[in-house]
Amino acid sequence: MISEDERKVLAEAIQKNPAYRLAYEDADLMEQDDLRAMRLQLELIKPERALRRHDVRSTVVVMGSARIVSPDRAQRQLEDAQTQGNPASPKAKRQVAQAERQVRLSRYYVEAQRFAELVSLRFQQEDRRDFVVVTGGGPGIMEAANLGAYDVGARSAGLNITLPHEQTPNPFITPDLAFRFRYFALRKMHFLMRAKALVAFPGGFGTMDELFEVLTLVQTGKMPKLPIVLFGPEFWTRAVDFDYLVAEGMISPQDCQLFTLVETADQAIAALLDFYQGQPPDAPQNDPEGVA
């Protein structure tokens, strides 16, 4: 004869067993390889619902280094480097040189912030949200762009990605538009599905990855042509020798017309206005087939 206590223990064991979980609440189930397609679908659907709910019609994607800091922070780092340790030591000299480079690059933080302010003020309206700034959600240039929109009371989005060294979102993203992705492929799709411009500041592998993906999609006709604006001619012409690619026949001379080099936020805004004749486009969403 089974006692009431034994019945209770057996019932509790059943209810605590993973098999008894509701399928959509079973995190272990969702991690299985054969459910990857469902995870991908969820990462497509969740941000899409939020963007539609906020009536985000078009976006401007802002890319750039996470390592570029604000002028104030760069100056503090330089002062710290100049006063710490033996100034004659090779290590101290390297730290000072690095800090001086950060001071020089910090102007891009200012330009990213100003660009986001200008584009948000011009195109975001109460009943229509166009050219909403979208970044990778992290620090550096991404933070500056989200901050620029925040400063003028405009919405902006951040698309964070899970990494081995966890990246936290910068605090200036609109909370309802702060998303986190597991898959780079889906993150890339959301960068481009509403994109009507790409603005790239100096950056490393991540910035290069996004830039060349967009250039390839536009070059091959996988997505409509859009303004691609590169901040910092000195950086980009050294980082990528476009003339050499043309000379070697790797790209055509016309491919160099896919992007515009600028120095200031005002020049970037002018490039967007010139491309769209001053009005945000009414075209439907992009379908960047080649991204995923």
Beta strands, then each sheet from edge to edge (+ up, - down):
strand 1: 59-63
strand 2: 124-125
strand 3: 128-129
strand 4: 132-135
strand 5: 156-161
strand 6: 178-181
strand 7: 195-200
strand 8: 228-231
strand 9: 259-262
sheet 1: 6+ 5+ 4+ 1+ 7+ 8+ 9+
sheet 2: 2+ 3-
end
